[in-house]
Amino acid sequence: EYAECSGKGYCDRATGTCACFDSYEGSACDAMVCPDLHGEVCAGHGQCLNAAEIAQLDGGNQYELWDRTATQGCVCDAGYEGAVCERRSCPH
């Protein structure tokens, strides 16, 4: 079942556009905002990719579910880890 502004915002009837709740973006509020730390995406130590892109990087996997372009996350640069790439990695 479809929901106005994907159920993640409200419709501004004067303009006919969606005003998204925090953590969502897109014309229909249908995508999650990239994780950030103090306003810097992936803490400045990674790249924000959608679920399909992350799966492709993981051995060429295919992710074809409904949220393949809506769910986003950080892929950390070498030497960083954490949900927002906020921590330095230690040697093993």
N, C-alpha and C positions, 0 to 999 in steps of 0.2 A: 504494500500500500504506500502510495506517495504521500509525503508530508510537505506542507509549505515551508520553504527555506530549509528543507531537509530535517526539520524539527530542531535545527541548531541555530536558529535566529528568528527574527520576526520580519514581516513584510511591511515596509513603509508604503502605505497606500497612496501617499501624495506623489511618490516617485516611481512606484512599482518595482523597487529594488529591495533586496534583503539586507538587513542589518544583522550581522553575525554575532553570536555570543563569543566570549573569550575562547580562544583555542581553535576557532574555526574560521575559514576564509573561502573565497570563491563566490561567484555570482549567485549560487544557490546554497551557500554555506556548506558545501559538500566535500570540503577537504580540511584536514587537520592542519593547523599552523605548525611549521617546523619547530622542534624543540630549541629553546634558547636559554642562555644564562646571562642575565643582566643586559638583555637586548641584543646579544650577539648569537646568531644562529650557530648551533653546535659548538658553542663556547669559542668559536673561531678556530677550532681544531678538528674540523670534519666537514662532511658534505651532507646536506639534507636530500634524501632520495625517497621516492615512494616505494611501497611494498613490492611492486613488480620489478623495479630497478634493483632493489636490494637482493631479491631472489636471483636475478640474472647474474649478479656479481658473485653469488654463492654457488659456483660450479655450473652456471648456466641454467639454473632451475627456472621453471615457469610458474608464476603465481597468477591465476586467472579468476580469483574470487571477486565479488562485487566491489570490494574496497581496494582493489589493486592500485588505483591512482589516488585514492582519498586518504589512505593511511600513510603517514610519512615518519621517517626516523633518521637518526644520524648514523653515518658510516664514518668512524673516527680515523683520523690520520695516524700513521705509524707512531707509536709511543704514547698514545692517548686511549682512554677507555671511559666507560660510563654511558648512561643514557643520553647525556648531552656532551659527551667527550670532555668532561670537566676534570678528569683525573689523569695524572701521568702514570704510565705503566711502569712497573718495576721489572728488571730482568728476571727470568725464570731460574 
